[in-house]
Amino acid sequence: MRGMGRIFKRGPVYWIAYSYRGKEHRESSHSDSESQARKLLKKRIGETSAGTFIGPNEERLTFEGMADMLLTDYRINGKRSLSTLRGLIRHLSGSFGMSKAVDISADRIAAYIATRQRERAANASINRELAALKRMFNLAVRARKLNHAPYVAMLAENNARQGFVDHSGFLAISNALASHLKDPITFLYFSGWRAGEMKALEWRDVDLDGKVVRLRPEVSKNNDGRVLPLAGELLEVLERARAKRRPDCQFVFHDGGQPIGNFRKAWRTACQAAGLNTILVHDLRRTAVRNMVRAGVSDRVAMALSGHKTRSIFDRYNIVSESDLVQSSERLQAHLQTQNTLPTVVAVRSRGARPGIRKT
């Protein structure tokens, strides 16, 4: 096997040497038999040719090592969802923690999916976890710490929410909220912004004289800045916020000078008080989109205001309610009723026609 590998002795034991990715690897045959060493060398050369070789780097890489690579990738790219990623990794660690990367096979991933489904996790949640695992493997392959990645099958997501709240329901929820949350929630209801974007809004982003708010790209989820004109209730919300502005706090909305934190519990309590237990904070964004469309705002402008980059996602937010369908049906019936009168037929006597014959 000259030129492809070699056999040599260290003491009584035969060793083999072979090249993989431009680097020589040496491995003990754990035998004093030269024929055994030749068989091992032939096997390793076959594995390197077929792309199934598992080298020392692959043997050492663990799930924890891949998770660290993914966390580092998030930090390098300035992604703001590190806390969310850590939660995804915690779920994955329950099944793959302490495992070698090469031992995480497609079968084990399928078993993980089945376990999460038994735990009643939504397909969308499982897909976020699988996407994190897939990214780990891709980073490891790119760094040449793994030869190949296992197949990661994603699930169909048919559990998209369709929740929204009408204006009276929103007012009921708002009335039940703590005072420091009323205006921030009102801002979300009228603007269609994400909760994280609202929390990060600073006074440097607000031009009350020009009656606009500018969302900085680094704050936006999709890294695109956008402009929100201020009028009506939105303008009043910002004017009230200015009256409460503190010199020691740069945020427009705050809680006694401190940034607004997680208010899920307060939101849930207010929804229960309003008798709307199934409404989520994010449903306000969906509601704002629907209200824009109902008010006659063009889809293109509504997408620019809400920050939706793709038509498919925007259409998912533009929810049609039962009341929308009822109103459309009533408008159709009213239109048809105007067509119920019989058309007037005028008799025209043609030249040479006999009396009593009418041409219409």
Number of C-alpha atoms within 10 A of each C-alpha: 11 6 7 11 18 16 19 14 14 9 8 10 15 21 23 21 18 21 16 15 8 7 8 10 14 16 16 16 20 12 13 15 12 17 11 14 24 19 11 17 23 16 13 23 19 13 15 17 11 9 11 12 18 16 16 13 12 20 14 13 17 20 23 18 15 21 25 14 18 23 16 13 15 15 13 9 8 11 13 13 11 15 9 10 18 13 12 19 23 14 15 21 15 10 15 20 16 12 14 17 25 18 14 17 14 14 12 14 20 14 13 19 21 14 13 16 13 9 9 9 13 15 19 16 14 22 18 15 21 22 15 18 20 18 18 24 26 18 18 23 15 12 11 13 20 23 19 18 19 17 13 17 14 17 14 9 12 9 9 11 13 14 16 26 19 11 12 9 16 20 14 16 24 21 14 18 19 12 11 13 19 16 21 21 21 17 22 22 25 18 22 26 23 18 17 14 16 22 18 20 20 18 18 12 16 18 14 15 6 9 14 16 21 16 23 18 12 14 17 18 15 11 12 14 15 15 15 18 15 19 12 8 13 19 17 14 19 24 13 11 18 14 8 14 18 14 8 8 16 17 23 23 28 22 13 12 16 12 15 18 10 11 11 11 9 14 22 19 17 20 23 15 15 17 13 17 13 12 19 17 18 17 20 27 23 24 25 24 31 22 20 21 15 13 9 9 14 12 16 11 12 21 20 15 19 21 22 18 12 9 12 9 11 20 15 14 22 22 19 14 13 9 9 12 11 11 11 12 12 12 12 11 12 11 11 10 10 8 10 8 7 6 7 6 8 9 10 11 14 12 6 6 11 9 8 7 11 12 11 9
